[in-house]
Amino acid sequence: MDQHTLLFQSMVYLAAAILFVPLAKKMGLGAVLGYLLAGVIIGPSVSGFIGKEGEDIMHFAEFGVVMMLFLIGMELEPALLWRLRSAILGLGGLQVIGSSIVLATAAYWLGLPWNAALALGMILSLSSTAIVLQTLNEKGWMPTAAGQSSFAVLLFQDIAVIPMLAIFPLLAGNLTAVESAEGASIRDNLPAWGQTLVVLGAITAIIIGGRYLVQPIMRIIARTRVRELFTATALLMVVAIAVLMNLVGLSSALGAFLGGVVLANSEYRKELESDIEPFKGLLLGLFFIAVGASIDFKLIMQQPWVILGLVIGIMAIKGILLFCLGKLFKLSLDQNLLFSFALCDIGEFAFVLLSLTSQSNILDKHTTGMMTAVVAISMAMTPLLMLLYEKLVQPHFTISTKTERDPDEIDEQNPVIIAGFGRFGSMTGRFLRANGIKATILDMDSDRVDALHRLGIKVYYGDASRYDMLAAAGADKAKILIIAMDDPEKTSAVVKIVKRYFPHLQLLVRSMDIEDTFELMDLGVLHIYRETVDTSLRLGVDALELLGIRAYHSHRAARTFLKQDERSLKSLSAARDDKKEFVSAMKERIDEMEKLITSDKIKTWLDEGEGWDSTSIRDEAQGEPEDPEKSTTKQ
């Protein structure tokens, strides 16, 4: 490929990424699917902007996989692995091994040779780390038992890629295939014991270098205070490890992972991660675009039902195995369904491993092309499957499986009821308890309720949006209901029930953001507590005091700011449906806030008899010395 063609291909790749990735994320499909879609559009099957000459960029982009494994290695701190050892080794290990065996057996039954079937079984056992974690975080499911179990399985899968990379060349069955995958190496003509020594020597060099050479070098580089030099050093480390592994005939990705593990506890770990991350993201993006461009749509059109059947069959097999493992590890039915839905897809690492098996002649081009399409379709179905679970399965499950765990019987009635006892509600409850106020606590997270019971905290499992649950909690006699849920829809449902059946209750309601606040205002809630407002203002007060502003003035300014901010919410709420009017109201709100605080500051100083002029404002802002007897020390 000449220089002009290379530049044109690079421009096409980057332009496609910039165009399609934001569109995919806007539709909730994730960045990986955006890259794949971009590759499909610019590939030979659709527009034909790139063809076979794009393979040169593909080889360059594969280095992003090496960087990704280096970063994964740095994430695997020994302390973290030990803390999650039961879930990682137990749940994760059984998932990968079980899925690999079942899927490999199915592939062998369908006519593949044993080595190809085994390789394919291992490839298909993996799930999409990027899509699953992104979806769980977006839906707020990560803290749940299903979310934590999914994280443990995905972590084991990332680790399992390394032995797979080491095993696949052995499955090739001949030296020629291995050499074609890795290139000529210094151990090719050595006896068996010599090859073993060379490999052990390379691994030992990585471990010793990571422990005893990298730290001093990084300290020297850090003293120069030249950021780009630090970035160059980080890239040099990854490239050097890759070159060393290729010289001894091993996978460069395997070496990069090992180097990352060695540096997991390095004091420069965060700097290394931040420097390599942009390069890793860009090169991985190019890699996935190239994968999308390589999807053979002619093959898909020739055998659409076969490919669709493979997608459904593989996802069904993995889902059933995951459900069985969830039962074995005692996940509740709702959490087990989420766990099974989340991990039944095929992961982005499958593209990397399919590429390796093709280069090593383990799988033929027809099978590789078909499985590439299967993986891409599986990943595309994952966000849709999770949406289906959220909208159809989860609500149906809540109604139909009520007998799985009935609401707890409530044997107390208190003047305060708290609905939701997560990180927000628990703080409120502890504060009330410390001041001698008893509260009846309701929460819908069964695993959280069980965990709180083990801590000796009395929490009742139940849905506060149900009339009978509130009645059982004594809502007809209580004075206050504190709604501290992290689900805005549930919060609104509770408010509506209370307004209809228990109108005497004073509602104190948590709001997640400004949109939730507007919704609660429309429902007539008077006491709304935006989650981060008080903490943000407290931080601002501390910042003023550290700049030399008197504590009295700082706290008064914060109170003035809060009152004006709450007063202006009504005008903002009225204008929220008109974008231009909302922006105008927001600008007006900011101007009024600055004028009000300035005038309030002038009034305060005049009342104190200090007088006022521009000099006094400047002196105050710069930290005019205050009377030691009047100052308050912040403990």
C-alpha positions as CSV (number, residue, x, y, z in Angstrom):
1,M,0.0,0.0,0.0
2,D,1.5,3.4,-1.0
3,Q,1.5,6.4,1.2
4,H,-1.4,8.1,-0.5
5,T,-3.6,5.0,-0.1
6,L,-2.6,4.6,3.5
7,L,-3.5,8.2,4.3
8,F,-6.8,7.9,2.6
9,Q,-7.7,4.6,4.4
10,S,-6.7,6.1,7.7
11,M,-9.0,9.1,7.0
12,V,-11.9,6.8,6.1
13,Y,-11.4,4.8,9.3
14,L,-11.3,7.8,11.6
15,A,-14.2,9.6,9.9
16,A,-16.4,6.5,10.2
17,A,-15.6,6.2,13.9
18,I,-16.4,9.8,14.6
19,L,-19.7,9.5,12.7
20,F,-21.1,6.1,13.8
21,V,-19.9,5.6,17.4
22,P,-21.8,8.7,18.8
23,L,-24.9,7.4,16.9
24,A,-24.6,3.9,18.4
25,K,-24.1,5.3,21.9
26,K,-27.1,7.6,21.4
27,M,-29.2,4.5,20.6
28,G,-27.8,2.7,23.6
29,L,-25.8,0.1,21.6
30,G,-22.4,1.0,23.0
31,A,-19.1,2.0,21.4
32,V,-18.0,-1.5,20.3
33,L,-21.1,-1.9,18.1
34,G,-20.6,1.6,16.8
35,Y,-17.2,0.6,15.5
36,L,-18.5,-2.6,14.0
37,L,-21.3,-0.7,12.3
38,A,-18.8,1.8,10.9
39,G,-16.7,-1.1,9.5
40,V,-19.8,-2.6,7.9
41,I,-20.7,0.6,6.2
42,I,-17.3,1.4,4.8
43,G,-16.4,-2.2,4.0
44,P,-16.5,-3.9,0.7
45,S,-19.9,-5.4,1.3
46,V,-21.6,-1.9,1.4
47,S,-19.9,1.2,0.2
48,G,-16.5,-0.3,-0.7
49,F,-14.4,2.6,0.7
50,I,-12.0,0.0,2.0
51,G,-11.1,-3.4,0.6
52,K,-8.3,-5.9,1.0
53,E,-5.7,-3.2,1.2
54,G,-7.2,-2.3,4.6
55,E,-5.5,-5.4,6.0
56,D,-2.3,-3.3,6.5
57,I,-4.2,-1.1,8.9
58,M,-5.7,-4.2,10.5
59,H,-2.2,-5.5,11.4
60,F,-1.4,-2.1,12.9
61,A,-4.7,-1.9,14.8
62,E,-4.1,-5.4,16.4
63,F,-1.5,-3.7,18.6
64,G,-4.5,-2.2,20.4
65,V,-5.3,-5.7,21.7
66,V,-1.8,-6.0,23.1
67,M,-2.3,-2.7,24.9
68,M,-5.6,-3.7,26.2
69,L,-4.2,-6.9,27.8
70,F,-1.3,-4.9,29.3
71,L,-3.9,-2.6,31.0
72,I,-6.0,-5.6,32.1
73,G,-2.9,-7.1,33.7
74,M,-2.3,-3.9,35.6
75,E,-5.9,-4.0,36.9
76,L,-5.3,-7.5,38.5
77,E,-3.9,-6.5,41.8
78,P,-3.2,-9.6,44.0
79,A,-5.3,-8.1,46.8
80,L,-8.3,-7.8,44.5
81,L,-7.9,-11.3,43.2
82,W,-7.6,-12.7,46.6
83,R,-10.7,-10.8,47.9
84,L,-12.9,-12.1,45.0
85,R,-11.3,-15.5,44.8
86,S,-14.5,-17.4,45.5
87,A,-16.6,-15.7,42.9
88,I,-13.8,-15.4,40.3
89,L,-12.5,-19.0,40.5
90,G,-15.8,-20.6,41.4
91,L,-18.4,-18.9,39.4
92,G,-16.1,-17.6,36.6
93,G,-14.1,-20.8,36.3
94,L,-17.1,-23.0,36.1
95,Q,-18.7,-20.7,33.5
96,V,-15.7,-20.7,31.2
97,I,-15.0,-24.4,31.6
98,G,-18.6,-25.5,31.4
99,S,-19.5,-23.4,28.4
100,S,-16.3,-24.4,26.6
101,I,-17.0,-28.1,27.0
102,V,-20.7,-27.9,26.0
103,L,-20.1,-25.7,23.0
104,A,-17.0,-27.6,21.9
105,T,-19.0,-30.9,22.1
106,A,-21.8,-29.2,20.0
107,A,-19.2,-28.0,17.4
108,Y,-17.7,-31.5,17.2
109,W,-21.1,-33.0,16.8
110,L,-21.7,-30.6,13.9
111,G,-18.7,-32.0,12.1
112,L,-15.7,-29.9,13.1
113,P,-12.3,-31.6,13.9
114,W,-11.6,-32.0,17.7
115,N,-9.0,-29.2,17.7
116,A,-11.2,-26.7,15.9
117,A,-14.2,-27.6,18.0
118,L,-12.2,-27.1,21.2
119,A,-10.8,-23.8,20.0
120,L,-14.3,-22.6,19.0
121,G,-15.8,-23.8,22.3
122,M,-13.3,-21.7,24.3
123,I,-13.9,-18.6,22.0
124,L,-17.7,-18.8,22.4
125,S,-17.5,-19.2,26.1
126,L,-16.5,-15.5,26.5
127,S,-18.9,-12.6,27.0
128,S,-18.7,-8.9,26.0
129,T,-17.0,-7.1,28.9
130,A,-17.4,-3.7,27.2
131,I,-21.2,-4.1,26.5
132,V,-22.2,-5.9,29.7
133,L,-20.4,-3.6,32.1
134,Q,-21.6,-0.5,30.3
135,T,-25.2,-1.7,30.4
136,L,-25.1,-2.7,34.0
137,N,-23.7,0.7,35.0
138,E,-26.2,2.6,32.9
139,K,-29.1,0.7,34.4
140,G,-27.8,1.0,38.0
141,W,-27.6,-2.8,38.3
142,M,-23.8,-3.1,39.1
143,P,-24.2,-3.0,42.9
144,T,-26.7,-5.9,42.8
145,A,-25.8,-9.5,43.4
146,A,-26.2,-10.1,39.7
147,G,-24.0,-7.2,38.8
148,Q,-21.2,-8.3,41.1
149,S,-21.4,-11.9,39.9
150,S,-21.3,-10.7,36.3
151,F,-18.2,-8.6,37.1
152,A,-16.4,-11.6,38.7
153,V,-17.2,-13.9,35.7
154,L,-16.0,-11.2,33.2
155,L,-12.8,-10.7,35.2
156,F,-12.1,-14.5,35.0
157,Q,-12.9,-14.5,31.3
158,D,-10.3,-11.7,30.7
159,I,-7.7,-13.7,32.6
160,A,-8.8,-16.9,30.7
161,V,-7.9,-15.2,27.4
162,I,-4.2,-15.5,28.3
163,P,-4.0,-19.4,28.5
164,M,-6.2,-19.5,25.4
165,L,-3.6,-17.5,23.5
166,A,-1.0,-19.9,24.7
167,I,-3.1,-23.0,23.8
168,F,-4.2,-22.1,20.3
169,P,-0.8,-22.4,18.6
170,L,-0.6,-25.9,20.1
171,L,-3.9,-26.8,18.6
172,A,-2.6,-25.9,15.2
173,G,-0.9,-29.2,15.2
174,N,2.3,-28.3,13.2
175,L,5.2,-26.0,13.4
176,T,4.4,-24.3,10.1
177,A,1.1,-23.1,11.3
178,V,2.6,-21.7,14.5
179,E,5.3,-20.0,12.6
180,S,2.8,-18.4,10.2
181,A,1.0,-16.9,13.2
182,E,3.9,-15.6,15.1
183,G,6.7,-15.3,12.5
184,A,10.3,-16.6,12.8
185,S,11.8,-16.8,16.3
186,I,15.2,-17.4,17.8
187,R,14.0,-20.7,19.3
188,D,12.9,-22.3,16.0
189,N,16.0,-24.5,15.4
190,L,16.7,-25.2,19.1
191,P,16.2,-28.5,20.8
192,A,13.2,-28.9,23.2
193,W,15.2,-28.1,26.3
194,G,16.7,-25.0,24.6
195,Q,13.3,-23.7,23.6
196,T,12.1,-24.2,27.2
197,L,15.1,-22.2,28.5
198,V,14.5,-19.4,26.0
199,V,10.8,-19.0,27.0
200,L,11.6,-19.2,30.7
201,G,14.4,-16.6,30.2
202,A,12.0,-14.2,28.4
203,I,9.4,-14.5,31.1
204,T,12.0,-14.1,33.8
205,A,13.3,-11.0,32.1
206,I,9.9,-9.4,32.0
207,I,9.3,-10.1,35.8
208,I,12.7,-8.9,36.9
209,G,12.6,-5.9,34.6
210,G,9.1,-4.9,35.8
211,R,10.1,-5.2,39.5
212,Y,13.6,-3.8,39.5
213,L,14.2,-1.7,36.4
214,V,11.0,0.1,35.6
215,Q,10.6,1.9,38.9
216,P,14.0,3.6,38.8
217,I,13.5,4.5,35.1
218,M,10.1,6.0,35.8
219,R,11.4,8.1,38.6
220,I,14.1,9.5,36.4
221,I,11.5,10.3,33.6
222,A,9.1,11.8,36.2
223,R,11.8,14.2,37.4
224,T,12.1,15.7,33.9
225,R,8.4,16.9,34.2
226,V,8.0,16.3,30.5
227,R,4.6,14.5,30.0
228,E,5.2,13.4,26.5
229,L,8.4,11.7,27.5
230,F,6.5,9.7,30.2
231,T,4.0,8.7,27.5
232,A,6.8,7.6,25.2
233,T,8.3,5.5,28.0
234,A,5.0,3.8,28.6
235,L,4.6,2.9,24.9
236,L,8.2,1.8,24.8
237,M,7.5,-0.7,27.6
238,V,4.6,-2.3,25.7
239,V,6.4,-2.4,22.4
240,A,9.5,-3.9,24.0
241,I,7.5,-6.6,25.6
242,A,5.7,-7.4,22.4
243,V,9.0,-7.6,20.5
244,L,10.6,-9.8,23.1
245,M,7.7,-12.2,23.0
246,N,7.8,-12.4,19.2
247,L,11.5,-13.1,19.3
248,V,11.0,-16.2,21.4
249,G,7.9,-17.3,19.4
250,L,5.2,-16.5,22.0
251,S,2.2,-14.3,21.8
252,S,2.9,-10.7,22.2
253,A,-0.5,-10.3,24.0
254,L,0.6,-12.9,26.5
255,G,3.8,-11.0,27.3
256,A,1.9,-7.7,27.6
257,F,-0.5,-9.2,30.0
258,L,2.3,-10.6,32.1
259,G,4.1,-7.3,32.1
260,G,0.9,-5.6,33.3
261,V,0.5,-8.0,36.2
262,V,4.0,-7.4,37.3
263,L,3.3,-3.6,37.3
264,A,-0.1,-3.9,39.1
265,N,1.3,-2.6,42.4
266,S,3.7,0.0,40.8
267,E,3.5,3.6,42.2
268,Y,3.3,4.7,38.5
269,R,0.4,2.4,37.6
270,K,-2.2,5.2,37.3
271,E,0.1,7.3,35.1
272,L,0.9,4.4,32.9
273,E,-2.8,3.6,32.5
274,S,-3.8,7.2,31.7
275,D,-1.0,7.5,29.1
276,I,-1.7,4.3,27.3
277,E,-5.5,4.4,27.5
278,P,-6.0,6.9,24.5
279,F,-3.7,4.8,22.2
280,K,-5.4,1.6,23.3
281,G,-8.9,3.0,22.7
282,L,-8.0,4.4,19.2
283,L,-6.2,1.2,18.0
284,L,-9.0,-1.1,19.4
285,G,-11.5,1.1,17.6
286,L,-9.6,0.6,14.4
287,F,-9.5,-3.1,15.1
288,F,-13.2,-3.4,15.5
289,I,-13.9,-1.3,12.4
290,A,-11.6,-3.7,10.5
291,V,-13.6,-6.6,11.9
292,G,-16.9,-5.0,10.8
293,A,-15.5,-4.5,7.3
294,S,-14.4,-8.1,7.2
295,I,-17.9,-9.5,7.8
296,D,-19.0,-11.5,4.8
297,F,-22.5,-10.4,4.0
298,K,-22.7,-12.7,0.9
299,L,-22.2,-15.6,3.3
300,I,-24.9,-14.3,5.6
301,M,-27.3,-13.9,2.7
302,Q,-26.5,-17.4,1.5
303,Q,-27.2,-19.0,4.9
304,P,-29.3,-16.5,6.9
305,W,-31.2,-19.2,8.8
306,V,-28.1,-21.2,9.7
307,I,-26.4,-18.1,11.1
308,L,-29.5,-16.9,13.0
309,G,-29.9,-20.4,14.4
310,L,-26.3,-20.5,15.6
311,V,-26.8,-17.1,17.3
312,I,-29.9,-18.2,19.1
313,G,-28.6,-21.7,19.9
314,I,-25.3,-20.4,21.4
315,M,-27.0,-17.7,23.5
316,A,-29.6,-20.2,24.7
317,I,-26.9,-22.7,25.7
318,K,-24.9,-20.1,27.6
319,G,-28.0,-18.7,29.2
320,I,-29.1,-22.1,30.5
321,L,-25.6,-22.8,31.9
322,L,-25.5,-19.4,33.5
323,F,-28.9,-19.9,35.2
324,C,-27.8,-23.3,36.6
325,L,-24.6,-21.7,38.0
326,G,-26.6,-18.9,39.5
327,K,-28.8,-21.4,41.3
328,L,-25.7,-23.3,42.5
329,F,-24.3,-20.1,43.9
330,K,-27.7,-19.2,45.5
331,L,-28.6,-16.1,43.6
332,S,-32.3,-15.2,44.1
333,L,-34.5,-15.8,41.0
334,D,-34.7,-12.1,39.9
335,Q,-30.9,-11.7,40.2
336,N,-30.2,-15.0,38.5
337,L,-32.4,-14.0,35.5
338,L,-30.5,-10.7,35.2
339,F,-27.2,-12.6,35.5
340,S,-28.2,-15.1,32.8
341,F,-29.5,-12.4,30.4
342,A,-26.4,-10.3,30.8
343,L,-23.7,-12.8,30.0
344,C,-25.3,-15.1,27.4
345,D,-23.7,-13.1,24.5
346,I,-20.3,-13.6,22.8
347,G,-17.6,-11.1,23.6
348,E,-15.3,-8.8,21.6
349,F,-12.3,-11.0,22.4
350,A,-13.8,-13.6,20.1
351,F,-12.8,-11.4,17.2
352,V,-9.1,-11.5,18.4
353,L,-9.1,-15.2,18.9
354,L,-10.9,-16.0,15.7
355,S,-8.2,-14.0,13.9
356,L,-5.6,-16.0,15.6
357,T,-7.2,-19.3,14.8
358,S,-7.5,-18.3,11.1
359,Q,-3.8,-17.4,11.0
360,S,-2.9,-20.7,12.6
361,N,-5.1,-22.7,10.2
362,I,-7.2,-24.1,13.1
363,L,-10.4,-22.9,11.5
364,D,-10.9,-22.5,7.8
365,K,-11.9,-19.2,6.3
366,H,-15.5,-20.2,5.7
367,T,-16.0,-21.1,9.4
368,T,-14.1,-18.0,10.6
369,G,-16.3,-15.8,8.4
370,M,-19.5,-17.4,9.6
371,M,-18.5,-17.2,13.3
372,T,-17.4,-13.6,12.9
373,A,-20.9,-12.8,11.7
374,V,-22.4,-14.8,14.6
375,V,-20.3,-12.9,17.2
376,A,-21.2,-9.5,15.7
377,I,-25.0,-10.3,15.6
378,S,-24.8,-11.7,19.2
379,M,-23.2,-8.5,20.4
380,A,-25.8,-6.4,18.6
381,M,-28.6,-8.4,20.2
382,T,-27.2,-7.9,23.8
383,P,-28.5,-4.3,24.4
384,L,-31.9,-5.3,22.9
385,L,-32.0,-8.4,25.1
386,M,-31.3,-6.4,28.2
387,L,-34.0,-3.9,27.2
388,L,-36.4,-6.8,26.7
389,Y,-35.6,-8.1,30.2
390,E,-36.1,-4.7,31.7
391,K,-39.4,-3.9,30.0
392,L,-41.1,-7.3,29.8
393,V,-39.4,-10.0,31.9
394,Q,-38.7,-8.0,35.0
395,P,-42.2,-6.5,35.6
396,H,-43.7,-9.9,34.8
397,F,-41.3,-11.6,37.2
398,T,-42.1,-9.2,40.0
399,I,-45.8,-10.1,39.8
400,S,-45.6,-13.8,39.0
401,T,-42.9,-14.8,41.5
402,K,-44.3,-13.0,44.5
403,T,-44.3,-16.3,46.2
404,E,-40.5,-16.6,45.8
405,R,-40.2,-14.1,48.6
406,D,-43.3,-12.5,50.2
407,P,-43.1,-9.1,51.8
408,D,-41.9,-9.3,55.4
409,E,-44.5,-9.0,58.2
410,I,-44.1,-5.6,60.0
411,D,-44.4,-5.8,63.8
412,E,-43.8,-2.2,64.6
413,Q,-45.2,1.3,64.0
414,N,-43.1,4.5,64.3
415,P,-43.7,8.1,63.5
416,V,-41.2,7.9,60.6
417,I,-41.1,5.5,57.7
418,I,-38.1,5.3,55.4
419,A,-38.6,3.9,51.9
420,G,-35.2,2.8,50.5
421,F,-32.1,2.1,52.6
422,G,-29.2,2.4,50.2
423,R,-26.3,4.8,50.6
424,F,-28.6,7.8,50.9
425,G,-31.4,6.4,53.1
426,S,-29.0,4.6,55.4
427,M,-27.3,7.9,56.3
428,T,-30.6,9.5,57.1
429,G,-31.7,6.5,59.1
430,R,-28.5,6.4,61.2
431,F,-28.8,10.1,61.9
432,L,-32.4,9.8,63.2
433,R,-31.5,6.7,65.2
434,A,-28.6,8.5,66.8
435,N,-31.0,11.2,67.9
436,G,-33.5,8.8,69.5
437,I,-36.0,8.7,66.6
438,K,-37.2,5.3,65.6
439,A,-38.1,4.6,62.0
440,T,-39.8,1.7,60.1
441,I,-37.5,0.9,57.2
442,L,-38.6,-0.6,53.9
443,D,-36.4,-1.8,51.0
444,M,-36.9,-3.7,47.8
445,D,-33.4,-5.2,47.4
446,S,-33.7,-8.7,48.9
447,D,-29.9,-9.1,49.0
448,R,-29.4,-5.8,50.7
449,V,-32.1,-6.6,53.3
450,D,-30.4,-9.9,54.1
451,A,-27.1,-8.2,54.4
452,L,-28.5,-5.6,56.8
453,H,-30.2,-8.3,58.9
454,R,-26.7,-9.9,59.4
455,L,-25.5,-6.5,60.7
456,G,-28.3,-6.4,63.2
457,I,-30.3,-3.6,61.4
458,K,-34.1,-4.1,61.3
459,V,-35.2,-3.6,57.7
460,Y,-38.3,-5.0,56.1
461,Y,-38.4,-6.4,52.6
462,G,-41.3,-4.8,50.7
463,D,-42.5,-2.5,47.9
464,A,-43.3,1.0,49.4
465,S,-45.3,1.8,46.2
466,R,-48.0,-0.7,47.3
467,Y,-50.9,0.5,49.5
468,D,-51.0,-2.6,51.6
469,M,-47.2,-2.4,52.4
470,L,-47.5,1.2,53.5
471,A,-50.6,0.4,55.6
472,A,-48.8,-2.4,57.3
473,A,-45.9,-0.1,58.1
474,G,-48.3,2.2,59.9
475,A,-48.6,5.0,57.3
476,D,-52.1,5.9,58.6
477,K,-50.6,6.9,62.0
478,A,-47.1,8.0,61.0
479,K,-46.1,11.6,60.6
480,I,-43.3,11.5,58.1
481,L,-42.4,9.4,55.1
482,I,-38.9,9.7,53.8
483,I,-38.5,8.4,50.2
484,A,-34.8,7.7,49.6
485,M,-35.1,5.4,46.6
486,D,-32.6,5.5,43.7
487,D,-35.3,4.7,41.1
488,P,-37.2,7.9,40.0
489,E,-40.1,6.0,38.6
490,K,-40.6,4.1,41.9
491,T,-40.3,7.3,43.8
492,S,-43.1,8.9,41.8
493,A,-45.3,5.8,42.3
494,V,-44.9,6.1,46.1
495,V,-45.7,9.8,46.0
496,K,-48.9,9.1,44.1
497,I,-50.0,6.4,46.5
498,V,-49.4,8.6,49.5
499,K,-51.1,11.6,48.0
500,R,-54.2,9.4,47.3
501,Y,-54.4,7.3,50.5
502,F,-52.3,9.0,53.2
503,P,-52.5,12.7,52.4
504,H,-51.7,13.6,56.1
505,L,-48.1,12.3,55.7
506,Q,-45.3,14.8,55.4
507,L,-43.2,13.8,52.4
508,L,-39.4,14.3,52.4
509,V,-38.2,13.0,49.0
510,R,-34.8,12.4,47.5
511,S,-34.2,13.7,44.0
512,M,-31.5,12.3,41.7
513,D,-31.3,15.3,39.4
514,I,-33.0,18.4,38.1
515,E,-35.5,16.4,35.9
516,D,-36.6,14.3,38.9
517,T,-37.0,17.5,40.9
518,F,-39.3,19.0,38.2
519,E,-41.4,15.8,38.2
520,L,-41.7,15.8,42.0
521,M,-42.7,19.5,41.9
522,D,-45.5,18.6,39.4
523,L,-46.7,16.0,41.8
524,G,-47.0,18.6,44.6
525,V,-44.1,17.5,46.8
526,L,-42.9,20.4,49.0
527,H,-39.8,19.0,50.6
528,I,-37.4,17.9,47.8
529,Y,-33.8,17.1,48.5
530,R,-31.5,17.1,45.5
531,E,-28.8,14.5,46.1
532,T,-25.7,16.5,45.7
533,V,-26.7,20.1,46.5
534,D,-25.9,20.2,50.2
535,T,-22.5,18.5,49.7
536,S,-21.6,20.8,46.9
537,L,-22.5,23.9,48.8
538,R,-20.6,22.6,51.9
539,L,-17.5,22.1,49.6
540,G,-17.9,25.7,48.3
541,V,-18.1,27.1,51.9
542,D,-14.9,25.3,52.8
543,A,-13.2,26.6,49.6
544,L,-14.2,30.2,50.6
545,E,-12.9,29.8,54.1
546,L,-9.6,28.4,52.8
547,L,-9.3,31.5,50.6
548,G,-9.6,33.7,53.7
549,I,-13.3,34.6,53.6
550,R,-14.8,34.7,57.1
551,A,-16.9,31.7,58.2
552,Y,-20.0,33.8,58.9
553,H,-20.0,35.4,55.4
554,S,-19.3,32.0,53.7
555,H,-22.2,30.2,55.5
556,R,-24.6,33.2,54.9
557,A,-23.7,33.2,51.2
558,A,-24.4,29.5,51.0
559,R,-27.8,29.9,52.6
560,T,-28.6,32.8,50.3
561,F,-27.5,30.8,47.3
562,L,-29.7,27.8,48.3
563,K,-32.8,29.9,48.9
564,Q,-32.5,31.7,45.6
565,D,-31.8,28.4,43.8
566,E,-34.9,26.8,45.2
567,R,-37.0,29.9,44.5
568,S,-35.9,29.8,40.8
569,L,-36.8,26.2,40.3
570,K,-40.5,27.1,39.6
571,S,-39.6,29.3,36.6
572,L,-37.2,26.7,35.3
573,S,-39.8,24.0,35.6
574,A,-42.3,26.0,33.7
575,A,-39.8,26.6,30.8
576,R,-38.3,23.1,30.7
577,D,-40.2,22.0,27.6
578,D,-38.9,24.9,25.5
579,K,-35.2,24.6,25.0
580,K,-34.6,28.3,24.1
581,E,-36.8,29.6,26.9
582,F,-35.1,27.2,29.4
583,V,-31.6,28.4,28.4
584,S,-32.8,32.0,28.8
585,A,-34.3,31.3,32.2
586,M,-31.1,29.6,33.3
587,K,-28.9,32.6,32.2
588,E,-31.3,34.9,34.1
589,R,-31.1,32.7,37.1
590,I,-27.3,32.9,37.2
591,D,-27.3,36.7,36.8
592,E,-29.8,37.1,39.6
593,M,-27.8,34.8,41.9
594,E,-24.6,36.8,41.5
595,K,-26.5,40.1,42.0
596,L,-28.3,38.8,45.1
597,I,-25.2,37.5,46.8
598,T,-23.3,40.7,46.1
599,S,-26.1,42.9,47.5
600,D,-26.5,40.6,50.5
601,K,-22.8,40.9,51.2
602,I,-23.0,44.7,51.0
603,K,-26.0,44.8,53.4
604,T,-24.2,42.5,55.9
605,W,-21.2,44.7,56.0
606,L,-23.3,47.9,56.4
607,D,-25.2,46.3,59.3
608,E,-21.9,45.4,61.0
609,G,-20.8,49.1,60.7
610,E,-17.8,48.2,58.6
611,G,-18.8,50.5,55.7
612,W,-18.2,49.4,52.1
613,D,-16.3,50.2,49.0
614,S,-14.5,48.3,46.3
615,T,-11.3,48.1,48.4
616,S,-13.2,46.3,51.3
617,I,-14.5,43.7,48.8
618,R,-11.1,43.1,47.4
619,D,-9.5,42.9,50.9
620,E,-12.2,40.5,52.0
621,A,-11.7,38.2,49.0
622,Q,-7.9,38.3,49.5
623,G,-8.2,37.2,53.1
624,E,-8.1,40.3,55.3
625,P,-6.8,39.3,58.8
626,E,-9.6,38.8,61.2
627,D,-9.8,39.1,65.0
628,P,-8.5,35.9,66.6
629,E,-11.2,36.2,69.3
630,K,-14.0,36.2,66.7
631,S,-12.7,33.6,64.4
632,T,-14.0,30.0,64.4
633,T,-11.5,27.1,63.9
634,K,-12.8,24.3,61.7
635,Q,-12.1,21.0,63.3
